[in-house]
């Protein structure tokens, strides 16, 4: 599953979050979040954790 990097970065900026803060909220490793930010794929469970921590639906973040 691939999270759209632009949507991901926009949501981080909108919520004024760093990757470290999101890592603490989501339980997802900072390196994994950095990889997502660079456009790499992630497992579905990781995408779900990220979306939940950002208080958005996973469908709002994934590439279409």
JOZIGI-V725026 format. One line per field, one symbol per residue. psi: psi as a letter, one per 40 degrees, with the letter a starting at -180 (. if undefined). Layout:
BEGIN
psi = ???
END
This chain:
BEGIN
psi = hhhhddddddddddefiiddddddddehiddddddddeeiiiiddddddddddefiiddedii.
END
